[in-house]
């Protein structure tokens, strides 16, 4: 499927490829469990199963999830598993593909970029994210 879901986390915008997005909803109950990644908030019930809930901004920055929870959860298919990303908001579905990362630019976790409101938005690299989560 062409395009990406535009989300915001900690004041930054990111593009999540719509072909991997299963559901967007409000943040619900979170069950605290032992975890290896500091950005994992816990498990949350979605679609009749418990899935890992990961704060997107903290995960990309390599740090612990903030004390305050995000308002929106995006359930995605990642490496054969379902994972929920906690974000501040999901703004829109953009029906265009991202462009390659410009030469000389270092944008960690990006597989491409798109321009939105005069700023570059990173389209996230699902393969790299999935590898890090495992």
Secondary structure, 3 states (H helix, E strand, C coil): CCCEEEEEECCEEEEEEHHHEEEEEECCCCECCCCCCCCEEEEEEECCEEEEEEEHHHHHHCCCCCCCCCCEEEEEEECCEEEEEEECEEEEEECCCCECCCCCCCCCCEEEEEEECCEEEEEECHHHHHHHHC
